[in-house]
Amino acid sequence: MREGSDLAHHIAGSVLALAAVLVLAGAIGLIDRIVWSALLGLFGVAFVLYLVFHHGLGNVSRNWRYLWGDAQQRQHLFLGVLVAVGAIAEAAGSAAFFALALAAAGALFIVHPQHGTDKAAREARRAHVWLGSLLVLAAIGRAFAITQASWLAAAWAIPLLLAALVLIRYREPAGAYENVSHRH
């Protein structure tokens, strides 16, 4: 479980880092915002599909009960939906909705439940609070950027990139997922 979680955090961080770089490239006119928003939208959809179907079509019902019954997994599902819907809205021209979705995702990370020993949960919670706070800061920056025409409007990509680095560097602490049933 820890290795799979570490890999998922690394992949999500890499996609987020690429999106942040694309936001910055857009700020200097190299690309349109549709590129980074499409990347995030596709990632969000793929993440939700993975969560639901990764144990095969024959196990969708059982997997769904597990996703919905475990607070941490339920939040992963919500995060994927927020990323997908927010990024698709951005691509369709609603930067304000994207900013709200990004802020909601950040808030979910701040309160993200953790599995494992008390020590492992405290360590994981600290990283997730940092991650969530950076996403909320990026969301505030994106909301501000809606009204700005200068290249400074892309400054929200900096906390987004820092959040990506938190995800990439994150490793589940020793004791994570211990004493937790993972039957599904």
URCORQUI-V558731 format. One record per backbone hydrogen bond with DSSP energy under -1.0 kcal/mol. CO is the residue of the C=O (numbers start at 1). NH is the residue of the N-H. If there is no record, write none. Layout:
CO,NH + CO,NH
This chain:
1,5 + 2,6 + 3,7 + 4,8 + 5,9 + 6,10 + 7,11 + 8,12 + 9,13 + 10,14 + 11,15 + 12,16 + 13,17 + 14,18 + 15,19 + 16,20 + 17,21 + 18,22 + 19,23 + 20,24 + 21,25 + 22,26 + 23,27 + 25,30 + 26,29 + 32,35 + 33,37 + 34,38 + 35,39 + 36,40 + 37,41 + 38,42 + 39,43 + 40,44 + 41,45 + 42,46 + 43,47 + 44,48 + 45,49 + 46,50 + 47,51 + 48,52 + 49,53 + 50,54 + 53,56 + 56,59 + 57,60 + 59,63 + 60,64 + 61,65 + 62,66 + 63,67 + 64,68 + 65,69 + 66,70 + 70,74 + 71,75 + 72,76 + 73,77 + 74,78 + 75,79 + 76,80 + 77,81 + 78,82 + 79,83 + 80,84 + 81,85 + 82,86 + 83,87 + 84,88 + 85,89 + 86,90 + 87,91 + 88,92 + 89,94 + 90,93 + 94,98 + 95,99 + 96,100 + 97,101 + 98,102 + 99,103 + 100,104 + 101,105 + 102,106 + 103,107 + 104,108 + 105,109 + 106,110 + 107,111 + 109,112 + 117,121 + 118,122 + 119,123 + 120,124 + 121,125 + 122,126 + 123,127 + 124,128 + 125,129 + 126,130 + 127,131 + 128,132 + 129,133 + 130,134 + 131,135 + 132,136 + 133,137 + 134,138 + 135,139 + 136,140 + 137,141 + 138,142 + 139,143 + 140,144 + 141,145 + 142,146 + 144,147 + 145,148 + 150,153 + 151,154 + 152,155 + 154,157 + 155,158 + 156,160 + 157,161 + 158,162 + 159,163 + 160,164 + 161,165 + 162,166 + 163,167 + 164,168 + 165,169 + 166,170 + 173,176 + 175,117 + 175,178
